[in-house]
Structure formats: C-alpha cells, structure tokens
Amino acid sequence: MKKLLIFFITAVFLFASSGKELAIKLHINPSSKAIKQWERVFKKEKKQKKYGIDKLSDSEKEALKKYLINHAADSDQPESAGF
C-alpha cells in the first residue's frame, strides 16, 4: 500500500503539466513573493529544495517559474488567496 501511494505521488508530479497545477501540488502561492524574489528562488538550489522545486524536470521548472512570475504579488495579474 505504501509503495502504491509513493507511485501515485510520483506519477502526479510526472504528469502535471501546467505551472498552476504544479504550484497547487507544491502548496506554493505565487502572490506570496514579488517577481524578483521568485527569480532568486529559481537561481539557488537550496531555495528550490525548500519548496520541492528541485525534484521537477526542467520543463516543469520553466512552467512553474513562468506561472509564479506572471502571478507574483507585484505582477499585473497577482493570484488571489486560495488560487
């Protein structure tokens, strides 16, 4: 049962396609930081580990980064609470 759960969680991360889906799965609220702060998160491996971003593929990281920056607190379209 435990192996099945681990497989399911892994599969969810592997098949997540949009930045929003990834943010929800990682419990990241894009409006919790400004654009520059999100850019710093993606530049440092230690910060990526803090949010679980380090486990994502390069394409998923790019999708997530784009979503977080586009909906950051100081963006034109900040994400509302509960996104």
PDB file of N, CA, C and O in Angstrom:
ATOM      1  N   MET A   1       0.829  -1.197   0.000  1.00  0.00           N
ATOM      2  CA  MET A   1       0.000   0.000   0.000  1.00  0.00           C
ATOM      3  C   MET A   1       0.867   1.252   0.000  1.00  0.00           C
ATOM      4  O   MET A   1       0.581   2.216  -0.711  1.00  0.00           O
ATOM      5  N   LYS A   2       1.933   1.231   0.806  1.00  0.00           N
ATOM      6  CA  LYS A   2       2.816   2.384   0.883  1.00  0.00           C
ATOM      7  C   LYS A   2       3.510   2.632  -0.453  1.00  0.00           C
ATOM      8  O   LYS A   2       3.681   3.778  -0.867  1.00  0.00           O
ATOM      9  N   LYS A   3       3.913   1.540  -1.132  1.00  0.00           N
ATOM     10  CA  LYS A   3       4.564   1.658  -2.441  1.00  0.00           C
ATOM     11  C   LYS A   3       3.601   2.238  -3.467  1.00  0.00           C
ATOM     12  O   LYS A   3       3.993   3.032  -4.322  1.00  0.00           O
ATOM     13  N   LEU A   4       2.360   1.843  -3.376  1.00  0.00           N
ATOM     14  CA  LEU A   4       1.339   2.359  -4.290  1.00  0.00           C
ATOM     15  C   LEU A   4       1.145   3.860  -4.093  1.00  0.00           C
ATOM     16  O   LEU A   4       1.007   4.603  -5.065  1.00  0.00           O
ATOM     17  N   LEU A   5       1.135   4.299  -2.862  1.00  0.00           N
ATOM     18  CA  LEU A   5       0.986   5.714  -2.561  1.00  0.00           C
ATOM     19  C   LEU A   5       2.172   6.504  -3.101  1.00  0.00           C
ATOM     20  O   LEU A   5       1.995   7.569  -3.694  1.00  0.00           O
ATOM     21  N   ILE A   6       3.373   5.988  -2.896  1.00  0.00           N
ATOM     22  CA  ILE A   6       4.575   6.662  -3.408  1.00  0.00           C
ATOM     23  C   ILE A   6       4.526   6.724  -4.930  1.00  0.00           C
ATOM     24  O   ILE A   6       4.865   7.751  -5.518  1.00  0.00           O
ATOM     25  N   PHE A   7       4.108   5.635  -5.573  1.00  0.00           N
ATOM     26  CA  PHE A   7       3.978   5.626  -7.029  1.00  0.00           C
ATOM     27  C   PHE A   7       2.972   6.674  -7.488  1.00  0.00           C
ATOM     28  O   PHE A   7       3.226   7.395  -8.452  1.00  0.00           O
ATOM     29  N   PHE A   8       1.844   6.763  -6.815  1.00  0.00           N
ATOM     30  CA  PHE A   8       0.810   7.730  -7.189  1.00  0.00           C
ATOM     31  C   PHE A   8       1.316   9.158  -7.070  1.00  0.00           C
ATOM     32  O   PHE A   8       1.101   9.972  -7.968  1.00  0.00           O
ATOM     33  N   ILE A   9       1.984   9.464  -5.972  1.00  0.00           N
ATOM     34  CA  ILE A   9       2.515  10.815  -5.772  1.00  0.00           C
ATOM     35  C   ILE A   9       3.543  11.148  -6.844  1.00  0.00           C
ATOM     36  O   ILE A   9       3.547  12.253  -7.385  1.00  0.00           O
ATOM     37  N   THR A  10       4.413  10.195  -7.149  1.00  0.00           N
ATOM     38  CA  THR A  10       5.415  10.392  -8.188  1.00  0.00           C
ATOM     39  C   THR A  10       4.740  10.611  -9.540  1.00  0.00           C
ATOM     40  O   THR A  10       5.140  11.494 -10.299  1.00  0.00           O
ATOM     41  N   ALA A  11       3.736   9.825  -9.838  1.00  0.00           N
ATOM     42  CA  ALA A  11       3.025   9.948 -11.108  1.00  0.00           C
ATOM     43  C   ALA A  11       2.346  11.304 -11.234  1.00  0.00           C
ATOM     44  O   ALA A  11       2.329  11.896 -12.312  1.00  0.00           O
ATOM     45  N   VAL A  12       1.792  11.791 -10.141  1.00  0.00           N
ATOM     46  CA  VAL A  12       1.135  13.103 -10.153  1.00  0.00           C
ATOM     47  C   VAL A  12       2.148  14.178 -10.553  1.00  0.00           C
ATOM     48  O   VAL A  12       1.850  15.040 -11.379  1.00  0.00           O
ATOM     49  N   PHE A  13       3.345  14.124  -9.964  1.00  0.00           N
ATOM     50  CA  PHE A  13       4.372  15.106 -10.295  1.00  0.00           C
ATOM     51  C   PHE A  13       4.850  14.943 -11.735  1.00  0.00           C
ATOM     52  O   PHE A  13       5.121  15.937 -12.408  1.00  0.00           O
ATOM     53  N   LEU A  14       4.958  13.719 -12.211  1.00  0.00           N
ATOM     54  CA  LEU A  14       5.456  13.485 -13.562  1.00  0.00           C
ATOM     55  C   LEU A  14       4.477  13.953 -14.630  1.00  0.00           C
ATOM     56  O   LEU A  14       4.889  14.415 -15.694  1.00  0.00           O
ATOM     57  N   PHE A  15       3.192  13.835 -14.351  1.00  0.00           N
ATOM     58  CA  PHE A  15       2.203  14.157 -15.356  1.00  0.00           C
ATOM     59  C   PHE A  15       1.557  15.529 -15.195  1.00  0.00           C
ATOM     60  O   PHE A  15       0.695  15.903 -15.990  1.00  0.00           O
ATOM     61  N   ALA A  16       1.957  16.270 -14.192  1.00  0.00           N
ATOM     62  CA  ALA A  16       1.439  17.629 -14.024  1.00  0.00           C
ATOM     63  C   ALA A  16       1.979  18.484 -15.160  1.00  0.00           C
ATOM     64  O   ALA A  16       3.176  18.448 -15.444  1.00  0.00           O
ATOM     65  N   SER A  17       1.128  19.239 -15.801  1.00  0.00           N
ATOM     66  CA  SER A  17       1.587  19.956 -16.979  1.00  0.00           C
ATOM     67  C   SER A  17       1.658  21.464 -16.800  1.00  0.00           C
ATOM     68  O   SER A  17       2.596  22.093 -17.290  1.00  0.00           O
ATOM     69  N   SER A  18       0.731  22.037 -16.140  1.00  0.00           N
ATOM     70  CA  SER A  18       0.731  23.492 -16.055  1.00  0.00           C
ATOM     71  C   SER A  18       1.425  23.987 -14.791  1.00  0.00           C
ATOM     72  O   SER A  18       1.516  23.281 -13.788  1.00  0.00           O
ATOM     73  N   GLY A  19       1.904  25.212 -14.874  1.00  0.00           N
ATOM     74  CA  GLY A  19       2.537  25.830 -13.720  1.00  0.00           C
ATOM     75  C   GLY A  19       1.578  25.950 -12.550  1.00  0.00           C
ATOM     76  O   GLY A  19       1.976  25.794 -11.395  1.00  0.00           O
ATOM     77  N   LYS A  20       0.331  26.222 -12.843  1.00  0.00           N
ATOM     78  CA  LYS A  20      -0.663  26.354 -11.768  1.00  0.00           C
ATOM     79  C   LYS A  20      -0.853  25.018 -11.057  1.00  0.00           C
ATOM     80  O   LYS A  20      -0.907  24.973  -9.828  1.00  0.00           O
ATOM     81  N   GLU A  21      -0.957  23.929 -11.823  1.00  0.00           N
ATOM     82  CA  GLU A  21      -1.112  22.607 -11.222  1.00  0.00           C
ATOM     83  C   GLU A  21       0.081  22.276 -10.329  1.00  0.00           C
ATOM     84  O   GLU A  21      -0.083  21.743  -9.231  1.00  0.00           O
ATOM     85  N   LEU A  22       1.276  22.596 -10.809  1.00  0.00           N
ATOM     86  CA  LEU A  22       2.487  22.339 -10.030  1.00  0.00           C
ATOM     87  C   LEU A  22       2.495  23.163  -8.750  1.00  0.00           C
ATOM     88  O   LEU A  22       2.846  22.660  -7.683  1.00  0.00           O
ATOM     89  N   ALA A  23       2.108  24.430  -8.861  1.00  0.00           N
ATOM     90  CA  ALA A  23       2.075  25.303  -7.685  1.00  0.00           C
ATOM     91  C   ALA A  23       1.098  24.767  -6.639  1.00  0.00           C
ATOM     92  O   ALA A  23       1.391  24.783  -5.443  1.00  0.00           O
ATOM     93  N   ILE A  24      -0.034  24.303  -7.085  1.00  0.00           N
ATOM     94  CA  ILE A  24      -1.033  23.751  -6.164  1.00  0.00           C
ATOM     95  C   ILE A  24      -0.482  22.504  -5.483  1.00  0.00           C
ATOM     96  O   ILE A  24      -0.618  22.347  -4.269  1.00  0.00           O
ATOM     97  N   LYS A  25       0.137  21.620  -6.254  1.00  0.00           N
ATOM     98  CA  LYS A  25       0.679  20.379  -5.690  1.00  0.00           C
ATOM     99  C   LYS A  25       1.810  20.646  -4.706  1.00  0.00           C
ATOM    100  O   LYS A  25       1.977  19.909  -3.734  1.00  0.00           O
ATOM    101  N   LEU A  26       2.584  21.694  -4.955  1.00  0.00           N
ATOM    102  CA  LEU A  26       3.695  22.031  -4.065  1.00  0.00           C
ATOM    103  C   LEU A  26       3.275  22.995  -2.953  1.00  0.00           C
ATOM    104  O   LEU A  26       4.087  23.369  -2.107  1.00  0.00           O
ATOM    105  N   HIS A  27       2.016  23.388  -2.962  1.00  0.00           N
ATOM    106  CA  HIS A  27       1.475  24.322  -1.957  1.00  0.00           C
ATOM    107  C   HIS A  27       2.222  25.650  -1.994  1.00  0.00           C
ATOM    108  O   HIS A  27       2.615  26.186  -0.958  1.00  0.00           O
ATOM    109  N   ILE A  28       2.410  26.174  -3.208  1.00  0.00           N
ATOM    110  CA  ILE A  28       3.093  27.453  -3.390  1.00  0.00           C
ATOM    111  C   ILE A  28       2.081  28.481  -3.875  1.00  0.00           C
ATOM    112  O   ILE A  28       1.397  28.263  -4.876  1.00  0.00           O
ATOM    113  N   ASN A  29       1.989  29.587  -3.173  1.00  0.00           N
ATOM    114  CA  ASN A  29       1.106  30.679  -3.570  1.00  0.00           C
ATOM    115  C   ASN A  29       1.948  31.712  -4.310  1.00  0.00           C
ATOM    116  O   ASN A  29       2.845  32.301  -3.706  1.00  0.00           O
ATOM    117  N   PRO A  30       1.692  31.954  -5.595  1.00  0.00           N
ATOM    118  CA  PRO A  30       2.512  32.874  -6.371  1.00  0.00           C
ATOM    119  C   PRO A  30       2.541  34.294  -5.818  1.00  0.00           C
ATOM    120  O   PRO A  30       3.547  34.989  -5.953  1.00  0.00           O
ATOM    121  N   SER A  31       1.467  34.723  -5.208  1.00  0.00           N
ATOM    122  CA  SER A  31       1.421  36.097  -4.707  1.00  0.00           C
ATOM    123  C   SER A  31       2.093  36.251  -3.347  1.00  0.00           C
ATOM    124  O   SER A  31       2.058  37.330  -2.754  1.00  0.00           O
ATOM    125  N   SER A  32       2.701  35.181  -2.853  1.00  0.00           N
ATOM    126  CA  SER A  32       3.414  35.286  -1.578  1.00  0.00           C
ATOM    127  C   SER A  32       4.779  35.955  -1.735  1.00  0.00           C
ATOM    128  O   SER A  32       5.426  36.295  -0.744  1.00  0.00           O
ATOM    129  N   LYS A  33       5.213  36.144  -2.984  1.00  0.00           N
ATOM    130  CA  LYS A  33       6.503  36.788  -3.252  1.00  0.00           C
ATOM    131  C   LYS A  33       6.381  37.721  -4.448  1.00  0.00           C
ATOM    132  O   LYS A  33       5.469  37.601  -5.266  1.00  0.00           O
ATOM    133  N   ALA A  34       7.325  38.653  -4.528  1.00  0.00           N
ATOM    134  CA  ALA A  34       7.421  39.545  -5.684  1.00  0.00           C
ATOM    135  C   ALA A  34       8.191  38.828  -6.795  1.00  0.00           C
ATOM    136  O   ALA A  34       8.814  37.793  -6.559  1.00  0.00           O
ATOM    137  N   ILE A  35       8.143  39.378  -7.989  1.00  0.00           N
ATOM    138  CA  ILE A  35       8.804  38.774  -9.156  1.00  0.00           C
ATOM    139  C   ILE A  35      10.278  38.510  -8.884  1.00  0.00           C
ATOM    140  O   ILE A  35      10.750  37.400  -9.129  1.00  0.00           O
ATOM    141  N   LYS A  36      11.014  39.489  -8.387  1.00  0.00           N
ATOM    142  CA  LYS A  36      12.450  39.342  -8.123  1.00  0.00           C
ATOM    143  C   LYS A  36      12.710  38.221  -7.121  1.00  0.00           C
ATOM    144  O   LYS A  36      13.695  37.493  -7.243  1.00  0.00           O
ATOM    145  N   GLN A  37      11.834  38.082  -6.135  1.00  0.00           N
ATOM    146  CA  GLN A  37      12.013  37.023  -5.144  1.00  0.00           C
ATOM    147  C   GLN A  37      11.857  35.645  -5.781  1.00  0.00           C
ATOM    148  O   GLN A  37      12.627  34.735  -5.475  1.00  0.00           O
ATOM    149  N   TRP A  38      10.868  35.479  -6.662  1.00  0.00           N
ATOM    150  CA  TRP A  38      10.700  34.192  -7.347  1.00  0.00           C
ATOM    151  C   TRP A  38      11.893  33.909  -8.251  1.00  0.00           C
ATOM    152  O   TRP A  38      12.336  32.764  -8.351  1.00  0.00           O
ATOM    153  N   GLU A  39      12.413  34.932  -8.904  1.00  0.00           N
ATOM    154  CA  GLU A  39      13.593  34.733  -9.746  1.00  0.00           C
ATOM    155  C   GLU A  39      14.768  34.221  -8.913  1.00  0.00           C
ATOM    156  O   GLU A  39      15.517  33.355  -9.365  1.00  0.00           O
ATOM    157  N   ARG A  40      14.931  34.750  -7.707  1.00  0.00           N
ATOM    158  CA  ARG A  40      16.002  34.293  -6.810  1.00  0.00           C
ATOM    159  C   ARG A  40      15.796  32.846  -6.378  1.00  0.00           C
ATOM    160  O   ARG A  40      16.764  32.095  -6.248  1.00  0.00           O
ATOM    161  N   VAL A  41      14.563  32.453  -6.158  1.00  0.00           N
ATOM    162  CA  VAL A  41      14.274  31.074  -5.769  1.00  0.00           C
ATOM    163  C   VAL A  41      14.789  30.114  -6.847  1.00  0.00           C
ATOM    164  O   VAL A  41      15.370  29.075  -6.535  1.00  0.00           O
ATOM    165  N   PHE A  42      14.573  30.467  -8.096  1.00  0.00           N
ATOM    166  CA  PHE A  42      14.969  29.573  -9.180  1.00  0.00           C
ATOM    167  C   PHE A  42      16.459  29.627  -9.495  1.00  0.00           C
ATOM    168  O   PHE A  42      16.956  28.784 -10.243  1.00  0.00           O
ATOM    169  N   LYS A  43      17.172  30.586  -8.950  1.00  0.00           N
ATOM    170  CA  LYS A  43      18.618  30.681  -9.167  1.00  0.00           C
ATOM    171  C   LYS A  43      19.415  29.864  -8.164  1.00  0.00           C
ATOM    172  O   LYS A  43      20.570  29.528  -8.425  1.00  0.00           O
ATOM    173  N   LYS A  44      18.821  29.537  -7.022  1.00  0.00           N
ATOM    174  CA  LYS A  44      19.560  28.851  -5.958  1.00  0.00           C
ATOM    175  C   LYS A  44      18.946  27.491  -5.647  1.00  0.00           C
ATOM    176  O   LYS A  44      17.755  27.377  -5.357  1.00  0.00           O
ATOM    177  N   GLU A  45      19.784  26.467  -5.713  1.00  0.00           N
ATOM    178  CA  GLU A  45      19.319  25.108  -5.466  1.00  0.00           C
ATOM    179  C   GLU A  45      18.758  24.944  -4.055  1.00  0.00           C
ATOM    180  O   GLU A  45      17.773  24.234  -3.854  1.00  0.00           O
ATOM    181  N   LYS A  46      19.380  25.595  -3.088  1.00  0.00           N
ATOM    182  CA  LYS A  46      18.914  25.498  -1.695  1.00  0.00           C
ATOM    183  C   LYS A  46      17.481  26.014  -1.566  1.00  0.00           C
ATOM    184  O   LYS A  46      16.661  25.422  -0.864  1.00  0.00           O
ATOM    185  N   LYS A  47      17.191  27.110  -2.241  1.00  0.00           N
ATOM    186  CA  LYS A  47      15.834  27.671  -2.181  1.00  0.00           C
ATOM    187  C   LYS A  47      14.851  26.784  -2.936  1.00  0.00           C
ATOM    188  O   LYS A  47      13.695  26.648  -2.534  1.00  0.00           O
ATOM    189  N   GLN A  48      15.312  26.177  -4.039  1.00  0.00           N
ATOM    190  CA  GLN A  48      14.443  25.265  -4.778  1.00  0.00           C
ATOM    191  C   GLN A  48      14.076  24.064  -3.909  1.00  0.00           C
ATOM    192  O   GLN A  48      12.933  23.607  -3.927  1.00  0.00           O
ATOM    193  N   LYS A  49      15.038  23.559  -3.156  1.00  0.00           N
ATOM    194  CA  LYS A  49      14.782  22.420  -2.272  1.00  0.00           C
ATOM    195  C   LYS A  49      13.741  22.772  -1.211  1.00  0.00           C
ATOM    196  O   LYS A  49      12.911  21.938  -0.849  1.00  0.00           O
ATOM    197  N   LYS A  50      13.788  23.994  -0.723  1.00  0.00           N
ATOM    198  CA  LYS A  50      12.845  24.438   0.313  1.00  0.00           C
ATOM    199  C   LYS A  50      11.395  24.260  -0.144  1.00  0.00           C
ATOM    200  O   LYS A  50      10.520  23.915   0.650  1.00  0.00           O
ATOM    201  N   TYR A  51      11.156  24.499  -1.434  1.00  0.00           N
ATOM    202  CA  TYR A  51       9.799  24.418  -1.983  1.00  0.00           C
ATOM    203  C   TYR A  51       9.514  23.105  -2.715  1.00  0.00           C
ATOM    204  O   TYR A  51       8.389  22.881  -3.162  1.00  0.00           O
ATOM    205  N   GLY A  52      10.524  22.231  -2.845  1.00  0.00           N
ATOM    206  CA  GLY A  52      10.347  20.969  -3.566  1.00  0.00           C
ATOM    207  C   GLY A  52      10.493  21.115  -5.065  1.00  0.00           C
ATOM    208  O   GLY A  52      10.202  20.179  -5.809  1.00  0.00           O
ATOM    209  N   ILE A  53      10.936  22.263  -5.514  1.00  0.00           N
ATOM    210  CA  ILE A  53      11.084  22.538  -6.943  1.00  0.00           C
ATOM    211  C   ILE A  53      12.223  21.718  -7.536  1.00  0.00           C
ATOM    212  O   ILE A  53      12.191  21.383  -8.721  1.00  0.00           O
ATOM    213  N   ASP A  54      13.217  21.394  -6.738  1.00  0.00           N
ATOM    214  CA  ASP A  54      14.388  20.659  -7.211  1.00  0.00           C
ATOM    215  C   ASP A  54      14.047  19.278  -7.775  1.00  0.00           C
ATOM    216  O   ASP A  54      14.833  18.716  -8.538  1.00  0.00           O
ATOM    217  N   LYS A  55      12.910  18.733  -7.418  1.00  0.00           N
ATOM    218  CA  LYS A  55      12.506  17.403  -7.880  1.00  0.00           C
ATOM    219  C   LYS A  55      11.794  17.431  -9.235  1.00  0.00           C
ATOM    220  O   LYS A  55      11.484  16.378  -9.792  1.00  0.00           O
ATOM    221  N   LEU A  56      11.540  18.605  -9.756  1.00  0.00           N
ATOM    222  CA  LEU A  56      10.818  18.747 -11.015  1.00  0.00           C
ATOM    223  C   LEU A  56      11.771  18.652 -12.206  1.00  0.00           C
ATOM    224  O   LEU A  56      12.970  18.899 -12.081  1.00  0.00           O
ATOM    225  N   SER A  57      11.220  18.295 -13.349  1.00  0.00           N
ATOM    226  CA  SER A  57      12.003  18.290 -14.589  1.00  0.00           C
ATOM    227  C   SER A  57      12.256  19.735 -15.013  1.00  0.00           C
ATOM    228  O   SER A  57      11.623  20.661 -14.504  1.00  0.00           O
ATOM    229  N   ASP A  58      13.177  19.916 -15.940  1.00  0.00           N
ATOM    230  CA  ASP A  58      13.484  21.267 -16.422  1.00  0.00           C
ATOM    231  C   ASP A  58      12.258  21.937 -17.037  1.00  0.00           C
ATOM    232  O   ASP A  58      12.031  23.128 -16.825  1.00  0.00           O
ATOM    233  N   SER A  59      11.475  21.185 -17.793  1.00  0.00           N
ATOM    234  CA  SER A  59      10.283  21.778 -18.414  1.00  0.00           C
ATOM    235  C   SER A  59       9.237  22.153 -17.368  1.00  0.00           C
ATOM    236  O   SER A  59       8.553  23.167 -17.504  1.00  0.00           O
ATOM    237  N   GLU A  60       9.116  21.337 -16.332  1.00  0.00           N
ATOM    238  CA  GLU A  60       8.179  21.664 -15.254  1.00  0.00           C
ATOM    239  C   GLU A  60       8.657  22.886 -14.483  1.00  0.00           C
ATOM    240  O   GLU A  60       7.852  23.737 -14.107  1.00  0.00           O
ATOM    241  N   LYS A  61       9.954  22.975 -14.248  1.00  0.00           N
ATOM    242  CA  LYS A  61      10.507  24.149 -13.562  1.00  0.00           C
ATOM    243  C   LYS A  61      10.200  25.417 -14.351  1.00  0.00           C
ATOM    244  O   LYS A  61       9.818  26.437 -13.778  1.00  0.00           O
ATOM    245  N   GLU A  62      10.369  25.346 -15.661  1.00  0.00           N
ATOM    246  CA  GLU A  62      10.089  26.519 -16.503  1.00  0.00           C
ATOM    247  C   GLU A  62       8.616  26.898 -16.451  1.00  0.00           C
ATOM    248  O   GLU A  62       8.281  28.079 -16.353  1.00  0.00           O
ATOM    249  N   ALA A  63       7.739  25.908 -16.517  1.00  0.00           N
ATOM    250  CA  ALA A  63       6.296  26.181 -16.457  1.00  0.00           C
ATOM    251  C   ALA A  63       5.921  26.793 -15.113  1.00  0.00           C
ATOM    252  O   ALA A  63       5.141  27.744 -15.046  1.00  0.00           O
ATOM    253  N   LEU A  64       6.481  26.240 -14.049  1.00  0.00           N
ATOM    254  CA  LEU A  64       6.193  26.754 -12.708  1.00  0.00           C
ATOM    255  C   LEU A  64       6.733  28.166 -12.543  1.00  0.00           C
ATOM    256  O   LEU A  64       6.042  29.043 -12.022  1.00  0.00           O
ATOM    257  N   LYS A  65       7.955  28.386 -12.980  1.00  0.00           N
ATOM    258  CA  LYS A  65       8.573  29.713 -12.872  1.00  0.00           C
ATOM    259  C   LYS A  65       7.742  30.758 -13.617  1.00  0.00           C
ATOM    260  O   LYS A  65       7.485  31.844 -13.097  1.00  0.00           O
ATOM    261  N   LYS A  66       7.332  30.424 -14.820  1.00  0.00           N
ATOM    262  CA  LYS A  66       6.517  31.351 -15.617  1.00  0.00           C
ATOM    263  C   LYS A  66       5.219  31.686 -14.894  1.00  0.00           C
ATOM    264  O   LYS A  66       4.818  32.848 -14.830  1.00  0.00           O
ATOM    265  N   TYR A  67       4.565  30.665 -14.351  1.00  0.00           N
ATOM    266  CA  TYR A  67       3.303  30.882 -13.627  1.00  0.00           C
ATOM    267  C   TYR A  67       3.525  31.753 -12.395  1.00  0.00           C
ATOM    268  O   TYR A  67       2.782  32.706 -12.164  1.00  0.00           O
ATOM    269  N   LEU A  68       4.551  31.427 -11.602  1.00  0.00           N
ATOM    270  CA  LEU A  68       4.803  32.174 -10.370  1.00  0.00           C
ATOM    271  C   LEU A  68       5.133  33.637 -10.660  1.00  0.00           C
ATOM    272  O   LEU A  68       4.665  34.531  -9.957  1.00  0.00           O
ATOM    273  N   ILE A  69       5.928  33.878 -11.681  1.00  0.00           N
ATOM    274  CA  ILE A  69       6.301  35.255 -12.026  1.00  0.00           C
ATOM    275  C   ILE A  69       5.107  36.012 -12.596  1.00  0.00           C
ATOM    276  O   ILE A  69       4.901  37.183 -12.277  1.00  0.00           O
ATOM    277  N   ASN A  70       4.326  35.351 -13.435  1.00  0.00           N
ATOM    278  CA  ASN A  70       3.160  36.023 -14.030  1.00  0.00           C
ATOM    279  C   ASN A  70       2.086  36.374 -13.004  1.00  0.00           C
ATOM    280  O   ASN A  70       1.268  37.265 -13.234  1.00  0.00           O
ATOM    281  N   HIS A  71       2.090  35.667 -11.866  1.00  0.00           N
ATOM    282  CA  HIS A  71       1.055  35.899 -10.849  1.00  0.00           C
ATOM    283  C   HIS A  71       1.645  36.297  -9.495  1.00  0.00           C
ATOM    284  O   HIS A  71       1.004  36.136  -8.457  1.00  0.00           O
ATOM    285  N   ALA A  72       2.864  36.816  -9.520  1.00  0.00           N
ATOM    286  CA  ALA A  72       3.524  37.273  -8.294  1.00  0.00           C
ATOM    287  C   ALA A  72       2.783  38.477  -7.717  1.00  0.00           C
ATOM    288  O   ALA A  72       1.947  39.086  -8.384  1.00  0.00           O
ATOM    289  N   ALA A  73       3.100  38.805  -6.479  1.00  0.00           N
ATOM    290  CA  ALA A  73       2.411  39.891  -5.773  1.00  0.00           C
ATOM    291  C   ALA A  73       2.485  41.213  -6.521  1.00  0.00           C
ATOM    292  O   ALA A  73       1.521  41.978  -6.500  1.00  0.00           O
ATOM    293  N   ASP A  74       3.603  41.505  -7.182  1.00  0.00           N
ATOM    294  CA  ASP A  74       3.756  42.778  -7.880  1.00  0.00           C
ATOM    295  C   ASP A  74       3.531  42.669  -9.389  1.00  0.00           C
ATOM    296  O   ASP A  74       3.913  43.568 -10.139  1.00  0.00           O
ATOM    297  N   SER A  75       2.917  41.581  -9.832  1.00  0.00           N
ATOM    298  CA  SER A  75       2.635  41.415 -11.263  1.00  0.00           C
ATOM    299  C   SER A  75       1.338  42.117 -11.640  1.00  0.00           C
ATOM    300  O   SER A  75       0.617  42.627 -10.783  1.00  0.00           O
ATOM    301  N   ASP A  76       1.060  42.134 -12.926  1.00  0.00           N
ATOM    302  CA  ASP A  76      -0.199  42.723 -13.413  1.00  0.00           C
ATOM    303  C   ASP A  76      -1.417  41.869 -13.059  1.00  0.00           C
ATOM    304  O   ASP A  76      -2.540  42.369 -12.990  1.00  0.00           O
ATOM    305  N   GLN A  77      -1.180  40.575 -12.834  1.00  0.00           N
ATOM    306  CA  GLN A  77      -2.274  39.648 -12.527  1.00  0.00           C
ATOM    307  C   GLN A  77      -1.939  38.817 -11.291  1.00  0.00           C
ATOM    308  O   GLN A  77      -1.779  37.602 -11.407  1.00  0.00           O
ATOM    309  N   PRO A  78      -1.829  39.427 -10.119  1.00  0.00           N
ATOM    310  CA  PRO A  78      -1.496  38.635  -8.925  1.00  0.00           C
ATOM    311  C   PRO A  78      -2.585  37.613  -8.637  1.00  0.00           C
ATOM    312  O   PRO A  78      -3.774  37.877  -8.817  1.00  0.00           O
ATOM    313  N   GLU A  79      -2.159  36.457  -8.192  1.00  0.00           N
ATOM    314  CA  GLU A  79      -3.097  35.376  -7.861  1.00  0.00           C
ATOM    315  C   GLU A  79      -3.760  35.690  -6.530  1.00  0.00           C
ATOM    316  O   GLU A  79      -3.105  36.132  -5.587  1.00  0.00           O
ATOM    317  N   SER A  80      -5.057  35.460  -6.463  1.00  0.00           N
ATOM    318  CA  SER A  80      -5.770  35.729  -5.206  1.00  0.00           C
ATOM    319  C   SER A  80      -5.577  34.577  -4.234  1.00  0.00           C
ATOM    320  O   SER A  80      -5.123  33.501  -4.622  1.00  0.00           O
ATOM    321  N   ALA A  81      -5.911  34.795  -3.010  1.00  0.00           N
ATOM    322  CA  ALA A  81      -5.789  33.756  -1.976  1.00  0.00           C
ATOM    323  C   ALA A  81      -6.624  32.553  -2.368  1.00  0.00           C
ATOM    324  O   ALA A  81      -7.733  32.692  -2.885  1.00  0.00           O
ATOM    325  N   GLY A  82      -6.082  31.367  -2.117  1.00  0.00           N
ATOM    326  CA  GLY A  82      -6.801  30.148  -2.413  1.00  0.00           C
ATOM    327  C   GLY A  82      -6.671  29.691  -3.845  1.00  0.00           C
ATOM    328  O   GLY A  82      -7.258  28.677  -4.223  1.00  0.00           O
ATOM    329  N   PHE A  83      -5.929  30.400  -4.641  1.00  0.00           N
ATOM    330  CA  PHE A  83      -5.727  30.147  -6.067  1.00  0.00           C
ATOM    331  C   PHE A  83      -6.262  28.813  -6.452  1.00  0.00           C
ATOM    332  O   PHE A  83      -6.179  28.428  -7.618  1.00  0.00           O
TER     333      PHE A  83
END
